[in-house]
Amino acid sequence: HAMGSTSNLAFVLPESLPRLVTTRQSTRPHHGTVPGGSASRSTASASTAAWLCAATVAMVAMAHRRGSKARVVSPAVLDGTADNAPKVVLMGDSVLDNFFWLETPKRHLRLQLQDALAKSRNAKVKQLKCVNLAVDQMTTFDFVERKPQDNPWDVYAKARRMVAFEDDEDKEYVVDGDGVIRSVENLKQLKNVKWVVLSLGGNDVYLNAEVKGKLVSSLLPQSEGKRKEVAQEFAKRLKGVLEKVKAGAPDASLILVVPYQPHQDFSLMMGAPINDEGKRIYGDILGDGTRVLERQLLPDLVNPMVIEMIALGREMGCPIIDLSQTLDPSNEEHYGTGEIGKVNELGTPWSGAEPSDVSSDFTAQLLAHAIAEGSKASVYRGLCRQEERGWTMTVKEEKNDWIFEKDYRFGGKPVSSTISRKRQGGEKPMFKLGAFDSFLAGAGVVILINIALLLQGGSPLGFDREEFERQLESQGLKEKITTTATASKTTT
C-alpha cells in the first residue's frame, strides 16, 4: 500500500484462484539434415544434430540447477511496451498501482494518466504511452529486489485477474522466473523511456516496525533526533533507488511523488472505522482517540522525510508532485471507494490510506501537467473544488529552492472545496497541543501500540528480545533459568 492495510481482505480472493504466468523462452532455430550428399555426411549430420540437441538439453538443465532467472513477465513487456514508442513508466507503491482500492478498479491510474496525456496540447506529450511497473506495498527497502516471502503481493496479483481490464498489460505484474520482482531490471526491458514516475516512502513508515518504532519514540522528551535519523536513512535509500533508476533508463526524466495524508477517520494503527463486512461502525472510543492523536502528530513525524525528498528533487533537477497538499483529509471522496461503508467489486472496503477514483484523477492531471512543463526543480500541487458538474482542479507550481524547503510542512493548509471546509469546520485545527500535552499524547500512542503488539504476540517498541537474551546468556542467567526449570520437572 501507500499506507494501507490488507487485514480482513483474505475472504475476497480465494486461494483456489489459479496462478497465471506467461514465460518468455529462448529457442534455437531447427537444424535438419543436410539435403543430398553421401551416407557418411548424413551420418555426420545426424550426429551433429544429436549433439546439438543433447547440448541444448544440458544447457537448460544447468540453467535450471543454477536457479535461472527466466523472466515471467506481463503481456505489457511481451506485446507492445518493448517497442520504440516513447513511454512514461509508473514505479513504486499503491499511489500509482491503485486499482485494488478504487470504486472502479478498471479505471486505475495508468488509464487515467493515459487519457490525461492524450488530451495535452503538446504533441510530444500526446504520443507518450503509459506503462505500469508499480506494485502495491513497495518500499525503498525492497524496490530493487522484492521477494514474495518478505513482502508478498499475491492478493493484488489475483485481484488483477478478476478485474475486467481491456488491456492485457494490466492483468499481470512483471515477475522473474524465481518469483522475485526486480523493478530496475524490469525498467531496463523497456525501450525509449522518457519519464519515470516514482512513489516511495509511505510503506517505509507503515510496514517497517523499526521505522515506525523510532518515529513513535521520537515523541518522548529529548528524542526528536530520531526523526532526523529516520529521515536521513530514508534519504540514503531513496537516493540509491534514484541512481539505479537513472542507470536503468539513462535518457529518462524523473518525477517524485509526495504521498498524501490519510483521511482523518483512518488510523495507521487501528485502521478504518469499519467492521469485517466493510460497513461503518460508531462508538469505537479507542480507535477514535487514536485517530485524533495520529491526525495531530503525523505531519510532524514524517515532515523530515518529505524534506529530504524535496532536497533530492532539487539536487536532481526533477519535478515533484505533492499529494499531501492536494487531497483533503476531511473528504471521504478523496480516499478508497469514496465513502466509508462502500465496498467495491473485489470486496475491498473503504480505506482512508489509499487513493480514490477522484483523487487518482487529480494525480493523473498533476503528472500530465508536470510532464508538459518539462524536467525542472518545481513542486506541483492541486487546488481542488467540488462543483455541480463534478470535481475541478487548479494546478499550482512553486520553485523548489531552499526557501521552499525551509517553509515546507507536510499536508500544508486545507486545499479542498468550500463544501469540504464546512465539513471540516473551517480552517482552524481541532485542537492545539502544547509541549506537555504532546508528551502525554506521545506516551498514549506508545502505550496503545505496545498493547496491540503484545496482544499479537510481539515485543513492545524499543525492546530487542534477541539482545536481551544475549545479555542473559552472557551473565549466565539464561542457563540458570533453563537448569532450574529442568530440575523442577525432574523432581516432579
N, C-alpha and C positions, 0 to 999 in steps of 0.2 A: 504494500500500500504506500500511499504518500505518508499517511499517519494512521492508517486504518486498522481494522481487526477482522480476522476470519473466524472468530468464535461463533458458535451456533449456526454455522453455514454448511456443515457436513451433510445435513439432510437434503440439501438442494441438489447435490451432484452424487448419485450413487456410484459406488466403486465398480459396479459391473460395466460401466461405460468402457468401450474398447479404447486402447491407446493407439491412436493413428499416427503413423510417421511415414515420411517419404524419404527414401535413401538415394543419395547420389552415388553411383558406382562408376568406376573407370573400366572400360572394356578395351580389349585388343582387337584389331581387325582380324577377320577369319583368314587362316592360311590353308589353302587347299593343295592338292598335289600339282606338281608342275606338268602341264599338258605335254604329251609327246615324250621322246627320249627313251633310253634303254631301261631294262629291268633294274639295273643297278642304280640308275638315277631315281627311279620310282621308289626303290627300297630306301635310298638315302633320303629322299623327300619325306617318305613316311616316318623314317627315324627322326628327321628334323622336326616334323610336326608333333611327334610323340614327345620329343624332348621339350619343345616349347610349351606343350600342354602341361607336362609334369612340372616345368619351371614355374609356370603361372600358378598352378595349384600350390606349389611350395611357397611362393611369394605371398599368396593370400593367407596361407596358414601361418606364416611367420608374422605377418601384419596383425593377424587376429591374436596371436600369443602376446604380441607387444602391446595389446590394447589399442588397436588402430582408432584414430580419430576421424574415421569416415563420416562425413557430415550428414546429419539428419536435419534437413532444412525445410523451411516452409516453401510453398509454391511461389512466394514472393521472390525468392532468390532463383528458383528454377525457371520460372516462366515470365520473366519480364523485367524485374528490377535490376538484373545484372546487365541490362542493355545500356546504351550510352545516353539515355535521357537524363537531363540534369535533375538532381534529387535533393530533397530535404529529408533528413533522417532523424526520427524521434528515438531518443535513447534515455533510459533511466527507469523511473517508477510509475505509479498509477496516476500521477498528474497527467502523464501522457498516455499510458496504457490504461484507459479509464472505463472501458466498455462494461466491465463486471458490475459497476456501481450505478450506472445510468438508468433512468426510467426507460430509455430506448437504447438498449445495448448496441444495436447495429449502427446507430448514428454516433459512433465514437469519434475521438479527436482526429484520427487520421483522415476520416472522411470530411469532417468539418473544416479542417485545415486545407484539404484539397479543394473544397468548394471556395474557401476564402481566397486562396491563391488564384483560382480561375477567374475571380471577379476583379482582380487587380487591373489597374490601367497600365501597369508596367509589363511590356511584352515578355521580358526575361522572367518575371515572376510568374506570369500566366502559364508558362511552359514547364514549370517545376513539378516534379512528381513526388508525392509524399510517401515515405516508407516507414513502417513502424518496426523498430528493434527494441523498444521499451518493454519491460516485463514487470508487472506488479510486484511490490515489495523489494525492489532493487535498492542496494545500499552502496556507499563508497567502499565498504569492506569487501564486497564480492562482485563488484562491477566487472572486473577483468575476467574472473573465473567463478561462476556461481554453481555450486553443487547442490543437487536436489536434497541430499541428506542434511545439509546445513541451512538452507533457505528454500524450501520447496515451493513450486508453482503449479503443481498438478491440478489444484482446484480451478485455477484460471485456464489452464490448457484444456481441461474437459469442458469448461463452460464455453470456450471459444467454438467448440464443435457443435454446441447446442444452439448457437445464435445463427439466424438465417442471414449471414453475411453474403452480399452479392459477389464479392471478390474473393477468390481462393486465397490470396495472400493474407487475408485476415483470419483464416481458420486455424493456423498453426503458428507456434513460436519457432524461432530458429535455434535448434539444439544439436549439439555434436553427437556422434555415434556412441560416445561413452556416457551420454546422459547429462552432459555439462553445458551450460550456456557461457560462451566466451564472446562477450559483446564486441570487443575490439576486433577480434578475428572475423566476426560476422560483418562488421563495418567494412573490412578490407575486401569482402566478397563483392561489394558494390562498386560500380564504375561511375565516374562523373558526379561525385557527391559535392554539392555546392554549399550546403548548410547542414550542420549537426545541432539539434536542439537537445540540451542536456538538463534533466531534472533529477537531482540527488540531494539528500540531506535529511528529509523528513523521517525516513525509516532509520537513519542512523540514531535518531533520538528515540523513536518508538520501539524499535526491535532490539536494540543493543542494551543489555542490562547494565553494563559498565558505564556507558554514556549517560543513561537515564539516572543511575545512582549518583554520579558525580554532579549532574545538574541539580538534582533534588537536594543533595547535601550542601550545595553551594548557597542554599538559603540560610544555613546556620551562620552564627556570628563569625566574622573574620574568615569566611570560606568562599568569598566571591571569586577568588583567584582560580577556583576550579572551573568556573565558566570560561575564563580565558584559556585555561589549559585544554578544555574540550574543544574550543573554537580553533586553537592553533593546531591541534591534532587533526581536526576535520579539514582545515585548510591544506595541510600537508597531503592528506589522502586525496582531496579533490584536485589539487594541482597535479598529482601523479596521474589521476584519471584523465585530466585535460591534455597532458603531454602525450599520453598513449593514444587518445582520440585524434589528436593532431597528426601523430605519426601514422595512424591508420587511414586518415583522409587528409593528406598534406595540403590539398587545394581548397579545403572546406573552411568556411567561416563558422564560428561558434555562437550559440545563443544560450545563456544560462537562465534558469527559471528559479525564482524565489518562491517557495511553497506558500500556500495560504494558511491563515489561522483556522483552526477547527471552529465549527459552529458553537455558539455559546451554550447550547444544550447538549454538547458532546464532551466526554471526558476521555483523555488518552488512557486513563487508568480504569475507569468504570464503564466506558462505552456510552452508547446512546440510551435514552430512557425508553427502552422498548422491551417486550417480552420475547420468548422463543419463537413466536409466530410473526414477529416484526411489528406488532401493534404497540401504540404508545401507552406508557404506564404513568401514573401520577403517585405522589406521596413517597417518592424514593428519597428520603431525607439524607442518607449517607451519600448517595450518588449526586444529588443536587448540591450538597455542600461542597463536595469535591470539585464539581464543575465550576462553581463560583470561584474557588481558590485558583484553579487552573487558568480560568479566564483572566484573572488579575495578574498571575505570576508568569505565565508562559512567554509573553513578549520579552520580558527582562531576561529570562533564561536562555532563549535562543538568539537574541539580538546579536551577541558577539559572533555567533556562527555566520549569520547573514552578512555582517560587516566584513568578515573575511572573504565571503563570496563576492561582495561588491568590490573589494580591493583586487581580487583576482581578475574580475571582469575588466577593471580599469587597466591592470597590468597587461592583459592580453588584447586589449582594444576591442572587446566584443560587447554586444548589447545584452541587456538583462531585462527579463520580464518579471515584474513584481506582482505576484498574485495576492500577497498579503495586504496590499493596498488597493486591491481590485474587488475581491469578494467581500461581501458584507456578512460578518459572523452572526448578525441578528436575523438574517433572512434564510429560512429553510430552503427556499427555492434555489439557492446557490450551492446546495450540497446534496449529494447522493441522489435518491429518487425524486427529490424536490419537495417532499413532505414527510414529516415524521409519521410513521404508521403505514406508509405506502411501500409495497413490495413489487419488484419488477418481475419480468417473465422468467428469470432464472431463479426466483425465490429469494433474491438478495434484498434485505431490508434497507431502510434509510440509514446512511452513515453521515455523521457530521464531520468526518475527516476525509471525505472523498468528493470529487467534483460532480456536478450535475449536468444535465443536458444544457441548461442555461449558461453555467459558468464555463463549461467546456467550449462553448461558442465564444465566450469572452477571450479565453486563451487562444483560440484559433485566430481571432481578429487581431489580437496583440502580436502574435507571431508573424502573421502576414504583413502587418504594418512595419514591424522591425526589419523583416527581410527586404521589403520595398525600400526602406530608408538606407539599407546597406550596413556594412560592418563598421561600427564605431562604438566608442565607450559611452553609451547612453542607457538610461533606465526608463522603461515604459510601464505605465500603469493605466488602468481604465477607470473612468468615472461613469458608473452605471446608473441608469434611470429606467424605472418601470413606467411605461405609458400605456394608453388604451390598446395600442396595436402590438404591444409586447415590450421586450427589453431593448434599450438602445445603450450604446457605449461611446464615450468620447475618449480618445487616446491622449494621454499626457506624457510628454517627454522631458526628462531632466538630464543635464550633463553629469556624468559620473566623475566628479572631481573630489578632492579631499574635503571640500566644504560639505558636499552632499553626504559623504561618508560620515563626517563628524556629527551631522544633524540627524542621521537616519535612525528611525525606530521601526522595528518590525510591526506591521499592522497599521501604523500611522493613524490617521484620523478616519472616522466613518466615511465611506465613499459611496454609499448606495442612495436610493431614491428617497424622496420625501416620505413616501409610504413606509419605507423601511425605517426611517428615522423616527416616525411616530411609534412604530412597534418597539423601537429601542428606548423610547422615552427621551429623545433629544440626544445631544452630543456629550452630555455630562456623564462621566463614569458612574457606575452603580455605587461604588464606594471607593475611598482612597485610603490606602494603608500607610501608617507611619512605620518607623523603624521597629518599634517593639511589636506592633501588630503584624508586621511582615515576618518577624521571628516566630510568633505564635502560629501564623498561617503555615510557614515552612515546616515547623515542628509537627503541625497537624497533618500535613501531606506525608511527611516521613512516616508517621505512625500509621496512617491509613495504608500506605504502600507495604509497610512491614507486616501488617495484619494480613493483607492479601497474599503476600509471598509465603508467609507461614501456613496459611490455610491451604496453599497449593503444594506444600511440602518443600518449599525452597528455603533459602537462607535470608536473613534480614540484610538490608542495604548496609554496605560497609563491612560486612562480616565475611572474611575469607576462610571457609571451612578447611581447605587443604593446608593453608598456612597455620591455622590453629592446631590442626592435628600434627603438623611437623614440629611445632613448639612443644606439644605434649610429649611427643616421642623423644625429642632431644633432652627433655627433662626427666625422662623415664616414667612419666605419669601415665602415658598411654599403655605401656607394658604392664604397669601395676594394676590398672583398671581391668585389663584383659585377664591377668592372672587371678585376681580376686574373684572375678565372675566365674572363671573356670573351676576354681577351688570350691566355691559355693555350690556349683552344680554337682561336683563330685561328691561332696558331703551329703547332699540331699539324696 
